[in-house]
Amino acid sequence: METRVANRHILSSYDDELRRLERLILEMGGHCEELLAQALEALANRDADLAAEAIRHDIAVDALEREIEGLVVRLFALRQPLAVDLRQTLAALRMSSWLERVGDYAKNIGKRTLPLLDLPPLPPTGGVIELGRLVQRQLHDATQAVADLDVARAGAVWRGDSEIDTVHLRVTQTIIEHMRTDPERAEACTHLVFIAKNLERIGDLSTNIAELLHFSVTGDRMLDPRPKGA
């Protein structure tokens, strides 16, 4: 992303601040990817220590959001960015907000996983893990599109949201059916339903980031309605 601001401003300190903003966004995205991976591995392997680590890891994401907000305020106050710089600065601010929410949802997955570990394993858990892997890929591709200013990859993320919706619906229906046939497992099934919903929301936020990257680079919004699964 550094090529975006190279050799464009008279004040090198301005370019340095823009580059720092870009690096912070990428660092925040990396933390979110790691947090989500920890939460999913904790669920898949029934690992309480990893679930607790995912919960703690969210602190780093929150700290980066605050640092980005402070830098954006500084840029507006001292640099008064215009045109492309303004678009990219505002995009970074919105991305940081969405990434903070990604961290919150991943942390919630860790929190929901902990009580599941005190209960017998549920068969629908495999479907939730499948959904989680799709969402992991979506989040990774969105953050990589930001790193590379890759509009084509952002478009692929945008189109991939429908697959996540479809899998989320199927997984949720399977959990609810299991709850109906085995009411004694209602508590565990409820945790799984919320985990699946958290994953679906991370998928939506990843798509938001991809859409915003497209706008930041091209200046144009994606005009077609976002694809949605059945």
N, C-alpha and C positions, 0 to 999 in steps of 0.2 A: 504493500500500500504506500510505501514511502515515495514512489515515483509520482504520486498524485500531487504532491506539494513541492517537489524539487525545483529549485531555480525559478520560482514564480514571484517571490516577494523581495523587495529591497531590504527589508529587515530580516536577517537570518534567524533572529529569535522568534519571529512569527512562524516561519517554517518549522522551527524546532518544536514549537507548541502544538502545531497541527500534527506533526509526526508523533509527538507524545500522545495526543488524543487517539490517534489510530492504533498505536501500540497498546494503550490501555483497553480499548475495545477488544482487540484480539486476545489480550491476556484474560479479560473477563470471559470471553467466549470459551477459552481453553479451560478455565476453572469450571464453567458450567458443564462442559463435556465430561470433565473428570468426575464432577459431583454426580451427574446422571449415571455414569458408568459404575460408580461405587454403589449407588442405590439399587441399580438393577442386579449387580453381582450379589449384593446382600440378600435380595429377594430370591435369586436363583439358587444360591448356595446356603441359604438359611444361616447367614453370618451376622450375628448381632454386633460384633465389633465393627464390621464394615458399615452397617446401617448407622451406627453411632458416629462413625467418621464422616459419613455423608451429611449428617445433621450438623456437625461442627464445621464442615467445609464451607457451608453457606456464609459464614462470617467473612471469608475472603471476598466473596462475590459482592456482599453489601458494602465492604470497604472500598472496592474498586468503583462501584456506582457513585459513592460519595466523592471520590477523587475526580471522576469524570465530570460530575456536576460542578465541582469547584473550578475545574479547568475551563469548562464552557462559560461559566459566569465571567471568568477572567478574560476570555477571548472576546466576549461581547462588550465588556466594560472598557477594555484597553485597545482592542484591535478593530472593533466594529466591522466584522466580516460582511462582505457583500457577494452577491451572485453565487458562484460555485462554492466558495468557502462557506457562505451562509448555509447553503443547502446541505453541505457535508457536515457542518458543525451541528445543525439541528438533527440530522440523521443520526449522528453519534449519540446525541442526548437521548433520542427515542430508543435507539438500540440498547443503550445501557439500562433503560427502564425495563425493556422487555427481557433482557438477559437476567436482570435481578428477579423478575417473576419466574423465569426458568429455574433459577436457583431455589426459589421458594417451593416450587412444585416438586423439584427433585428432593429437597429436604423433607417435604411431606411424605414422599414415597418411603424414605428412610423411617420416618416416624410410624407410618402405617405397617411397615414390615416388622418392627419390633414385637408388637403383640401377636402377629401371625406366627412367630417363632415359638410361642408357648402353646400353639395348637397344632394338631396333626396336619400334614401337608394336604393341600387341596388340588384335585386334578386340573381345574381351570387355570392354575398358576402358569402352566406352560404357555397358554394362549396369551397371558399378560406379558410374559417374557418375550414372546414373538412380537407383540405390539411394541414393547420397549426397544427391541433391536431396530425396528423400522424408524422409531422416533430418534434413536441415537444417530442413525444414518442421516436423517433429515436435519438434525441440529448440526452435525459435523459438516454437511454439505453447505448449510447456510453460513456457518462461520468461515468456511474455506472460501466461499464466494466473496465474502467481505474482504478476506485477506488478499485475494487475487483480483479483486474488482471484476469478477467473472459474471457477467450478465447472463450468459447461457446457463451456467450452473444454477444461478438464482432462479431462472425460469424452470429448470428441472425440479427444484425444491417446491416451487409454486404448484406445479402440476402433480407432484407426489402427495400433496395433502389429501387428495381423494382416497388414495390407498389406505392412509392412516385412518380416515373416517370409516371406511368399510370394515377394516380389521377391528377397530374399536367397537363398532356396533355388534359385530359377530361375537367378540370376546365378552362383551357385557351381557348379551343375551344368553350365552353359555353359563356365565356365573349365576344369573338370575334363575335359570332353569335348574341349576344344581342346588340353589337355595330352596327352590320349590320342592324338589324331590328329597332333600335332606335338611329339614328346617333346623335341626340341631347345629348345623354349620353356618347358620345365618350370620353370626358375628364375623367369622373369618371371611365369608363371602362379601360382606359389607366393606371390609377393608380392601378386598381385591377390586371391588367396583370403584372405590375412590382412587386407588392406585391407577387403574385403567383410565379414569377421567383425567387425572393429573398428567398422564402420558399424552393423552389426546390434546390437552391444552399446551403442552410443550411443543407438540407438532404444529399447532396453530401459531404459536409465537415464533417458531423457526420460519414459518411461511411469511409472517409479518416482516421479519428481518430481511428475507429474500426480496420481498416486494419493495422494501425501503431501499435496499442496495440498488435495485434496478432504477429507482427514481433518482437516487443520489448520483449515479453514474451518467444516466441518460437525460435526466430532467423531465422524463415522461413517466406517467403512471401506467400500470397494467390495466387496460380498459376492460378486458373481458372479466366476467364474474369468476371468482375463484372456484376451481373445480371442487365438487363435493362428492363424496362416496354415497352409496345407497344407505 
